Structure formats: C-alpha cells, structure tokens
Amino acid sequence: MNRQAQAAVLFLLGAGLLHAGFTDLYLRYVKAGLRPMLLASGVVLIAAAVATVWYEWRATRAQPDAEDRAEDHADAHARSDADDHAQSDAEDHDHAHTHHEPRVSWLLVLPLLALILVAPPALGSYSALRAGTALQQPYGYGHLPAEGPLRLSLVDYAGRAVYDHGRSLEGRQIKVTGFVALDHSGAPYLVRMALNCCAADAQPVKIGLTGRIPPVLQPDAWLEVTGTYTARRTKDPVNHGPIPYFQVTAAKPVPTPHDPYDETWNN
C-alpha cells in the first residue's frame, strides 16, 4: 500500500464516519451524545488524507531538483566517476524511498465496508436473555405531571418501581415501550438495552409483564404497553438483579424507535 492508497483509505474511512454521523446509522454503534466526537473523527481522518496527498505531491516535485543538484556536483569530477556515482545515488534513492508495506494493511478497508454494507441490527432478545439486568438506583427522580397518563421510559419505570417502591406511580395510568423477550419457560419480558458508551457495552433492563398480555408475542417485536404499577417482583436468573412487573391493561405493536437504545440510566 503506497502513500496514495493510504490517503484513499483514510479519506474513505473519514467519509464513512461522516455519513454515519449525519444519518441515523451511528445510533447502531454509539450513544447519541457521542455524535459530535464521531463527526470530529471523520473530519480529522479526511484532513489527514488531504495532508498525506499534499506532502507526497511536494516530495515528488522536489525530487527532480535534487537530481539536478547531484548532476552538477558530479560534473566537477571525472565523467566516468560521475556516471558511476549518479547511478549509485539513484539506486540508493530508489531503495530509500521504496517501502513495501504489508498487504495486511488493506484490512483497514473492512470496517468501512462493514459500516456501509452490513449495518448490524440493534441488540435484541437473544442478547437480553443472556445478560443480567443492568438496573441501577438513580440519583434522583424527575418531576411527573400531576394528571393524565404517564409516558415513561422503561428504565425510568423500573427504577421507580424497585428503588422508590412505586410511590410516584401508584394509581396512575402508565405507558411504556420496549421489545419483547421470552425466557425458556415462555414468560414475557419487556426490555430496553441501556448504553453506557456504545453498543459493545449495552446491557438489558427488563420488566416482567402480567395482566392482559397479548396471546401471541414475537421475540424482538416492539410493544407499547399501557397499564399500572404492581409491587410484584422477581429476580433475574442470570445475575439475581431485581426485575419489577408491569400490570398490562392494553398493548399494541409499534415500529422500532428512532433510537432503539436507552441512555437514561447513565444521565
């Protein structure tokens, strides 16, 4: 891989990052708050590519001048010696500037192809059932409206149900959205994957469903459930973490949300 190829790879990687950052594609990989850093990384890579091309062009222009100076110096000596020295200098110059980078460096193109061609789906029920709930006690609870149904994130509902013992939820109609996961016994859970930084460290937060559950549930299908708080709880079989329940009165399928991950647990 020569310098021009290196610059091309840098430029394509930078363009791929900018493409992901200016679209929703980046949400498959990192949390929304990292978008500025992703865009900045793309700009830096493109700038590095342009700088590489610029310095390579300058070096190519400077090479003929260096050869002319070498010939002038050789003319001060015997013609035969000058020819020998010129040939030796040319060979040394070519040897010094000919570097064969390992072909494995072309593997740097693979992340770009994966980013553009093979955008992975968001993590779903398969990952959720193989990891313990990541529910953490929040530092505080946001203000809730005094009237009307409460539209809460799944993480917010789970935190209030477990650590606030549902005090702010009693007697209120609540709406929660998540994807369906069914354990080995067929028990349904509503899940949202919570991010700390990126999809690689995503962990599930789960709530159990009870009440008027739809008779047919498909894993990974997104549901909006309406219902009320219940004090019922269970323990996650993976890490024995607390899993609160939700008393369902109605449920309807919804499209996959714009951002399938939940970041509220780390705010």
C-alpha positions in Angstrom: 0.0 0.0 0.0 1.7 3.2 -1.2 1.1 6.7 0.2 -1.7 7.4 -2.3 -3.5 4.3 -1.3 -3.1 5.1 2.4 -4.6 8.6 1.7 -7.5 7.0 -0.1 -8.2 4.6 2.8 -8.1 7.5 5.3 -10.4 9.6 3.1 -12.9 6.7 2.7 -12.9 6.0 6.5 -13.4 9.6 7.3 -16.2 9.9 4.7 -17.8 6.8 6.2 -17.8 8.3 9.7 -19.3 11.5 8.4 -22.0 9.5 6.6 -22.9 7.6 9.8 -22.8 10.8 11.9 -25.1 12.8 9.6 -27.6 9.9 9.4 -29.2 7.6 12.0 -26.7 4.9 11.2 -24.4 5.9 14.1 -27.1 5.1 16.6 -26.5 1.4 15.8 -23.0 1.7 17.3 -22.7 4.5 19.8 -25.0 6.7 22.0 -26.5 9.8 20.6 -24.3 12.1 22.8 -21.1 10.9 21.0 -22.3 12.2 17.6 -20.0 15.4 17.8 -17.0 13.3 18.5 -17.8 10.9 15.7 -18.1 13.8 13.2 -14.9 15.3 14.5 -13.1 12.0 13.9 -14.3 11.9 10.4 -13.1 15.4 9.7 -9.6 14.6 11.2 -9.3 11.5 9.0 -10.2 13.4 5.9 -7.7 16.2 6.9 -5.0 13.5 7.4 -5.8 12.1 3.9 -5.5 15.6 2.3 -2.3 16.3 4.1 -0.8 12.9 3.0 -1.6 13.7 -0.6 -0.1 17.2 -0.3 3.2 16.1 1.2 3.5 13.3 -1.3 3.0 15.8 -4.1 5.6 18.2 -2.7 8.1 15.4 -2.3 7.5 14.4 -6.0 8.2 18.0 -7.1 11.3 18.2 -5.0 12.8 15.1 -6.4 13.9 16.5 -9.9 15.6 19.5 -8.2 17.6 17.1 -6.0 18.7 15.1 -9.1 19.8 18.2 -10.9 22.0 19.2 -7.9 23.5 15.8 -7.9 24.4 16.0 -11.6 26.0 19.4 -11.1 28.2 18.1 -8.3 29.1 15.1 -10.5 30.3 17.3 -13.4 33.1 18.7 -11.1 34.7 15.2 -11.2 35.7 12.9 -14.0 32.9 11.9 -16.3 33.3 8.3 -15.7 33.2 8.7 -11.9 30.2 11.0 -12.2 28.3 8.3 -14.1 29.1 5.7 -11.5 28.1 8.0 -8.6 24.9 9.1 -10.3 23.9 5.5 -10.9 24.7 4.6 -7.3 22.9 7.6 -5.9 19.8 6.8 -8.0 19.8 3.2 -6.8 20.2 4.4 -3.1 17.4 6.9 -3.6 15.1 4.3 -5.0 16.0 1.9 -2.3 15.4 4.5 0.4 12.0 5.5 -0.9 10.7 2.1 -1.8 8.9 0.6 1.1 6.6 -2.4 0.7 4.0 -2.1 3.4 2.5 -5.4 4.4 -0.6 -6.4 2.4 -2.5 -6.9 5.7 -2.8 -3.1 5.9 -5.6 -3.4 3.3 -7.7 -4.9 6.0 -8.3 -1.4 7.2 -10.9 -1.2 4.4 -13.0 -3.9 6.0 -14.5 -1.6 8.8 -15.6 0.8 6.0 -17.3 -1.9 4.0 -19.0 -3.2 7.2 -20.1 0.3 8.1 -21.7 0.9 4.7 -22.8 -2.5 3.5 -23.5 -4.5 6.7 -25.1 -2.2 9.2 -26.0 -4.5 12.2 -29.4 -4.5 13.7 -29.8 -3.2 17.3 -29.3 -5.8 20.0 -32.4 -7.7 20.8 -33.9 -10.6 22.9 -31.1 -13.0 22.2 -28.6 -10.7 24.0 -31.1 -9.6 26.6 -31.8 -13.1 27.9 -28.1 -14.0 28.2 -27.2 -10.9 30.3 -28.4 -9.9 33.7 -30.5 -6.9 34.2 -28.4 -3.7 34.5 -30.9 -1.7 36.6 -29.2 0.8 38.8 -30.5 3.0 41.5 -30.9 6.5 40.0 -29.5 9.6 41.7 -33.0 11.2 41.7 -36.4 11.1 40.0 -37.7 13.6 37.5 -40.9 15.5 38.1 -44.0 13.8 36.9 -47.2 15.6 35.7 -50.0 15.6 38.2 -52.7 14.5 35.8 -53.1 12.3 32.8 -51.3 9.1 31.7 -47.6 8.9 32.4 -45.3 8.1 29.4 -42.2 6.7 31.0 -39.1 5.1 29.6 -38.7 1.5 30.6 -35.6 2.3 32.6 -37.4 5.1 34.5 -40.4 2.9 35.3 -38.1 0.0 36.5 -36.1 2.4 38.7 -39.1 4.0 40.3 -40.8 0.6 40.8 -37.8 -1.0 42.5 -36.0 1.8 44.4 -38.8 4.2 45.0 -41.3 1.3 45.7 -43.7 2.8 43.2 -44.6 5.7 45.4 -44.8 8.1 42.5 -46.6 5.5 40.3 -49.5 4.4 42.5 -52.9 4.9 40.9 -51.5 6.3 37.6 -52.0 5.0 34.1 -48.6 4.4 32.6 -47.3 3.8 29.1 -44.0 2.0 28.5 -42.3 1.0 25.2 -39.8 -1.8 24.7 -39.1 -5.0 22.8 -40.4 -8.5 23.8 -38.2 -11.2 25.2 -39.4 -14.7 26.1 -37.4 -16.8 28.5 -37.1 -20.6 28.3 -40.5 -21.1 30.0 -42.2 -18.6 27.8 -42.5 -15.9 30.4 -42.7 -12.5 28.7 -40.5 -9.5 29.5 -40.4 -6.0 28.1 -36.8 -5.0 27.6 -34.7 -1.9 26.6 -30.9 -2.2 26.1 -29.2 0.6 28.1 -25.9 2.1 26.8 -23.0 3.4 28.8 -20.9 4.3 25.8 -21.6 2.2 22.8 -23.4 -1.0 21.6 -20.4 -3.1 22.7 -21.3 -2.4 26.4 -25.1 -2.4 26.1 -26.9 -4.2 28.9 -30.6 -5.0 29.3 -33.1 -3.5 31.7 -36.1 -5.8 32.0 -39.6 -5.6 33.4 -42.0 -8.6 33.6 -45.4 -8.4 32.1 -48.6 -9.6 33.8 -52.3 -8.9 33.3 -53.9 -8.6 29.8 -50.9 -9.9 27.8 -51.5 -10.5 24.1 -51.9 -14.2 23.4 -49.2 -14.3 20.7 -45.9 -12.5 21.3 -43.0 -12.5 18.9 -39.5 -12.0 20.4 -37.9 -8.7 19.3 -41.3 -7.2 18.4 -41.7 -3.7 19.8 -44.8 -3.0 22.0 -46.3 -0.1 23.7 -48.0 -1.4 26.9 -50.5 0.6 28.9 -51.2 -0.3 32.5 -50.4 0.3 36.1 -47.7 -0.3 38.7 -47.7 -3.5 40.6 -45.5 -4.4 43.6 -44.7 -7.8 42.2 -41.0 -8.5 41.6 -38.8 -11.3 40.6 -35.0 -11.9 40.3 -33.1 -12.1 37.1 -31.8 -15.7 36.8 -28.6 -14.5 35.3 -27.3 -12.1 38.0 -30.2 -12.2 40.5 -30.9 -8.5 39.9 -34.4 -7.1 40.6 -37.0 -7.2 37.9 -40.2 -5.3 38.6 -43.5 -6.2 37.0 -46.0 -4.2 35.0 -49.8 -4.7 35.1 -50.8 -4.6 31.5 -54.3 -3.4 30.5 -53.6 -2.9 26.8 -50.8 -3.5 24.4 -50.2 -2.5 20.8 -47.3 -3.1 18.4 -45.2 -0.1 17.4 -42.4 0.5 14.9 -38.8 0.2 16.1 -38.0 3.6 17.6 -35.6 6.1 16.1 -33.0 5.3 18.8 -33.5 1.7 19.9 -31.2 2.1 22.9 -32.0 3.8 26.2 -29.5 6.2 27.7 -31.5 7.4 30.7 -29.8 5.1 33.2 -26.5 7.0 32.8 -27.9 10.5 32.9 
